[in-house]
Amino acid sequence: MDGIPDVLAWCESRRVVPVLATLAWRPVGDHLCETYGFTRCSGPSLEVVDGHYTGATLDSWDEYAKRDFAARVADWLDRKDGASRADRSR
């Protein structure tokens, strides 16, 4: 996909954690993370039976799902950064 490497390079140059907030199925987000280097992704999980996707989703995703995911990741990063700042001040 055009542009993704440029965006990730921009993020890295500014010490921004690249996170993918999407409504696409989680396996799609996981693939994009593995392929391009996003740190985390959102998306509804899919049911797997006997190693195959059934097409059924295991999570409910609505118009607020991406926002809520981004808020959870921001909170996690803030706690992580706060812990590393505390470690550096010792």
N, CA, C and O of each residue as an XYZ file, in Angstrom:
360
protein
N       0.840     -1.171      0.000
C       0.000      0.000      0.000
C       0.885      1.234      0.000
O       1.778      1.379      0.835
N       0.629      2.092     -0.921
C       1.409      3.318     -1.029
C       1.230      4.194      0.202
O       0.128      4.326      0.735
N       2.323      4.785      0.640
C       2.267      5.772      1.699
C       2.505      5.251      3.101
O       2.945      6.008      3.966
N       2.229      3.983      3.350
C       2.389      3.472      4.722
C       3.839      3.564      5.187
O       4.079      4.042      6.296
N       4.819      3.128      4.390
C       6.209      3.265      4.852
C       6.597      4.712      5.145
O       7.348      4.976      6.084
N       6.085      5.651      4.342
C       6.389      7.066      4.585
C       5.813      7.540      5.917
O       6.470      8.271      6.658
N       4.595      7.124      6.215
C       3.958      7.510      7.476
C       4.729      6.911      8.657
O       4.966      7.590      9.656
N       5.115      5.643      8.540
C       5.860      5.003      9.628
C       7.227      5.653      9.810
O       7.693      5.797     10.941
N       7.872      6.044      8.727
C       9.155      6.747      8.840
C       8.966      8.095      9.528
O       9.783      8.491     10.360
N       7.885      8.801      9.181
C       7.581     10.066      9.832
C       7.392      9.848     11.334
O       7.933     10.596     12.148
N       6.625      8.824     11.690
C       6.396      8.524     13.109
C       7.717      8.263     13.825
O       7.973      8.811     14.897
N       8.545      7.426     13.223
C       9.821      7.083     13.858
C      10.710      8.311     14.030
O      11.366      8.461     15.061
N      10.736      9.183     13.035
C      11.593     10.374     13.113
C      11.141     11.341     14.206
O      11.915     12.189     14.650
N       9.892     11.212     14.636
C       9.348     12.103     15.664
C       9.040     11.378     16.972
O       8.397     11.925     17.867
N       9.508     10.147     17.060
C       9.310      9.315     18.248
C       7.819      9.153     18.576
O       7.420      9.187     19.740
N       7.009      8.975     17.528
C       5.575      8.719     17.658
C       5.360      7.227     17.486
O       5.870      6.632     16.537
N       4.615      6.622     18.387
C       4.338      5.191     18.318
C       3.271      4.953     17.241
O       2.158      5.468     17.350
N       3.605      4.176     16.203
C       2.625      3.938     15.140
C       1.611      2.861     15.528
O       1.960      1.696     15.715
N       0.367      3.271     15.643
C      -0.723      2.375     16.030
C      -1.798      2.456     14.955
O      -2.093      3.537     14.444
N      -2.381      1.313     14.614
C      -3.389      1.248     13.563
C      -4.765      1.050     14.184
O      -5.064     -0.019     14.717
N      -5.596      2.078     14.114
C      -6.977      1.986     14.606
C      -7.871      1.766     13.392
O      -8.009      2.651     12.549
N      -8.475      0.589     13.305
C      -9.265      0.228     12.137
C     -10.497     -0.554     12.542
O     -10.544     -1.154     13.616
N     -11.488     -0.541     11.677
C     -12.659     -1.381     11.882
C     -12.551     -2.671     11.075
O     -13.450     -3.511     11.112
N     -11.438     -2.824     10.342
C     -11.223     -4.072      9.597
C     -11.040     -5.223     10.587
O     -10.702     -5.003     11.750
N     -11.264     -6.426     10.124
C     -11.087     -7.592     10.996
C      -9.680     -7.631     11.565
O      -8.721     -7.222     10.909
N      -9.564     -8.122     12.776
C      -8.281     -8.163     13.480
C      -7.184     -8.881     12.683
O      -6.044     -8.415     12.697
N      -7.468     -9.984     11.992
C      -6.402    -10.605     11.200
C      -5.823     -9.671     10.129
O      -4.640     -9.765      9.801
N      -6.638     -8.785      9.593
C      -6.150     -7.809      8.621
C      -5.206     -6.838      9.323
O      -4.115     -6.560      8.825
N      -5.622     -6.325     10.473
C      -4.770     -5.423     11.246
C      -3.476     -6.091     11.675
O      -2.410     -5.480     11.607
N      -3.560     -7.349     12.118
C      -2.352     -8.085     12.503
C      -1.392     -8.210     11.329
O      -0.181     -8.048     11.485
N      -1.940     -8.498     10.156
C      -1.107     -8.611      8.954
C      -0.401     -7.285      8.653
O       0.787     -7.270      8.328
N      -1.130     -6.184      8.760
C      -0.529     -4.879      8.507
C       0.541     -4.547      9.547
O       1.558     -3.936      9.217
N       0.319     -4.942     10.790
C       1.338     -4.741     11.830
C       2.607     -5.521     11.491
O       3.713     -4.984     11.551
N       2.435     -6.778     11.138
C       3.585     -7.631     10.821
C       4.291     -7.163      9.549
O       5.519     -7.201      9.472
N       3.534     -6.730      8.566
C       4.113     -6.340      7.275
C       4.807     -4.993      7.339
O       5.890     -4.819      6.780
N       4.183     -4.034      8.022
C       4.692     -2.668      7.979
C       5.327     -2.183      9.275
O       6.117     -1.240      9.250
N       5.004     -2.801     10.401
C       5.639     -2.402     11.650
C       4.810     -1.535     12.577
O       5.358     -0.880     13.464
N       3.493     -1.518     12.386
C       2.668     -0.852     13.387
C       2.851     -1.566     14.719
O       3.075     -2.776     14.752
N       2.758     -0.824     15.813
C       2.972     -1.402     17.137
C       1.779     -2.220     17.608
O       1.953     -3.295     18.182
N       0.584     -1.728     17.373
C      -0.660     -2.385     17.787
C      -1.739     -2.071     16.764
O      -1.613     -1.149     15.958
N      -2.804     -2.862     16.820
C      -3.930     -2.598     15.931
C      -5.236     -2.945     16.638
O      -5.267     -3.675     17.629
N      -6.298     -2.396     16.089
C      -7.633     -2.720     16.578
C      -8.326     -3.582     15.545
O      -7.739     -3.943     14.524
N      -9.556     -3.903     15.812
C     -10.369     -4.658     14.871
C     -11.039     -5.828     15.548
O     -10.496     -6.396     16.496
N     -12.214     -6.195     15.072
C     -12.925     -7.312     15.676
C     -12.231     -8.649     15.398
O     -11.762     -8.907     14.289
N     -12.180     -9.481     16.425
C     -11.616    -10.825     16.282
C     -12.619    -11.714     15.560
O     -13.830    -11.509     15.647
N     -12.104    -12.686     14.858
C     -12.963    -13.622     14.140
C     -12.922    -14.993     14.798
O     -11.889    -15.417     15.317
N     -14.047    -15.672     14.769
C     -14.128    -17.033     15.294
C     -13.312    -17.971     14.390
O     -13.354    -17.884     13.163
N     -12.572    -18.867     15.050
C     -11.799    -19.878     14.328
C     -12.248    -21.247     14.810
O     -12.285    -21.507     16.013
N     -12.588    -22.121     13.875
C     -12.975    -23.494     14.190
C     -12.127    -24.414     13.314
O     -12.091    -24.272     12.092
N     -11.454    -25.346     13.955
C     -10.593    -26.290     13.236
C      -9.595    -25.582     12.325
O      -9.323    -26.036     11.213
N      -9.048    -24.454     12.814
C      -8.030    -23.732     12.070
C      -8.542    -22.881     10.925
O      -7.747    -22.386     10.127
N      -9.858    -22.698     10.823
C     -10.443    -21.917      9.740
C     -11.361    -20.834     10.307
O     -12.079    -21.050     11.283
N     -11.317    -19.669      9.669
C     -12.223    -18.596     10.065
C     -13.645    -18.963      9.650
O     -13.882    -19.439      8.540
N     -14.582    -18.733     10.564
C     -15.985    -19.023     10.244
C     -16.695    -17.820      9.641
O     -17.742    -17.963      9.009
N     -16.130    -16.643      9.833
C     -16.782    -15.415      9.380
C     -17.554    -14.737     10.490
O     -17.979    -13.592     10.336
N     -17.742    -15.423     11.608
C     -18.430    -14.831     12.758
C     -17.444    -13.968     13.551
O     -16.301    -14.365     13.776
N     -17.895    -12.800     13.965
C     -17.048    -11.948     14.796
C     -17.272    -12.268     16.269
O     -18.374    -12.628     16.682
N     -16.211    -12.131     17.046
C     -16.283    -12.423     18.482
C     -16.449    -11.153     19.305
O     -16.713    -11.220     20.505
N     -16.296    -10.008     18.673
C     -16.394     -8.725     19.361
C     -17.442     -7.866     18.674
O     -17.743     -8.051     17.494
N     -17.988     -6.933     19.421
C     -18.895     -5.960     18.842
C     -18.107     -4.688     18.560
O     -17.500     -4.123     19.470
N     -18.109     -4.234     17.318
C     -17.399     -3.012     16.944
C     -18.396     -2.039     16.343
O     -19.111     -2.370     15.397
N     -18.437     -0.839     16.899
C     -19.335      0.180     16.393
C     -18.531      1.420     16.020
O     -17.305      1.364     15.920
N     -19.217      2.526     15.818
C     -18.540      3.735     15.371
C     -17.590      4.316     16.421
O     -16.796      5.202     16.105
N     -17.658      3.835     17.649
C     -16.776      4.336     18.701
C     -15.590      3.412     18.980
O     -14.733      3.741     19.800
N     -15.532      2.293     18.327
C     -14.511      1.291     18.632
C     -13.096      1.802     18.404
O     -12.217      1.578     19.236
N     -12.866      2.490     17.281
C     -11.524      3.002     17.004
C     -11.123      4.037     18.050
O      -9.992      4.030     18.534
N     -12.050      4.925     18.397
C     -11.769      5.946     19.407
C     -11.412      5.308     20.736
O     -10.440      5.704     21.379
N     -12.205      4.309     21.154
C     -11.969      3.649     22.434
C     -10.641      2.906     22.437
O      -9.922      2.919     23.436
N     -10.311      2.255     21.316
C      -9.019      1.575     21.194
C      -7.881      2.584     21.329
O      -6.935      2.355     22.082
N      -7.967      3.694     20.607
C      -6.920      4.711     20.662
C      -6.761      5.260     22.082
O      -5.639      5.502     22.527
N      -7.854      5.455     22.784
C      -7.786      5.951     24.167
C      -7.098      4.931     25.080
O      -6.288      5.306     25.927
N      -7.421      3.633     24.908
C      -6.767      2.595     25.722
C      -5.266      2.542     25.452
O      -4.469      2.414     26.381
N      -4.885      2.640     24.195
C      -3.458      2.606     23.852
C      -2.757      3.844     24.400
O      -1.649      3.741     24.927
N      -3.387      5.011     24.284
C      -2.793      6.237     24.826
C      -2.598      6.120     26.330
O      -1.563      6.532     26.853
N      -3.580      5.564     27.031
C      -3.444      5.358     28.481
C      -2.294      4.411     28.783
O      -1.499      4.661     29.689
N      -2.203      3.313     28.018
C      -1.123      2.339     28.212
C       0.234      2.996     27.973
O       1.161      2.809     28.760
N       0.354      3.763     26.893
C       1.623      4.430     26.595
C       1.967      5.453     27.662
O       3.135      5.606     28.021
N       0.967      6.152     28.173
C       1.208      7.145     29.222
C       1.720      6.479     30.490
O       2.655      6.973     31.121
N       1.103      5.347     30.868
C       1.571      4.613     32.055
C       2.970      4.065     31.834
O       3.811      4.116     32.731
N       3.220      3.538     30.637
C       4.539      2.996     30.301
C       5.592      4.101     30.337
O       6.673      3.912     30.894
N       5.278      5.251     29.745
C       6.207      6.370     29.726
C       6.428      6.900     31.144
O       7.551      7.250     31.505
N       5.373      6.960     31.942
C       5.510      7.402     33.332
C       6.408      6.478     34.128
O       7.199      6.935     34.952
N       6.291      5.181     33.888
C       7.139      4.212     34.591
C       8.598      4.389     34.162
O       9.498      4.323     34.999
N       8.839      4.612     32.866
C      10.227      4.769     32.427
C      10.807      6.099     32.923
O      12.002      6.175     33.205
N       9.983      7.146     33.033
C      10.463      8.414     33.608
C      10.823      8.208     35.071
O      11.831      8.732     35.544
N      10.010      7.455     35.783
C      10.310      7.189     37.201
C      11.597      6.396     37.344
O      12.383      6.653     38.256
N      11.826      5.431     36.454
C      13.060      4.646     36.498
C      14.281      5.533     36.234
O      15.327      5.348     36.855
N      14.150      6.483     35.324
C      15.276      7.356     34.983
C      15.579      8.327     36.120
O      16.713      8.791     36.245
N      14.590      8.640     36.946
C      14.819      9.632     37.997
C      15.439      9.017     39.246
O      15.804      9.737     40.176
N      15.558      7.722     39.272
C      16.148      7.075     40.456
C      17.646      7.159     40.439
O      18.303      6.666     41.357
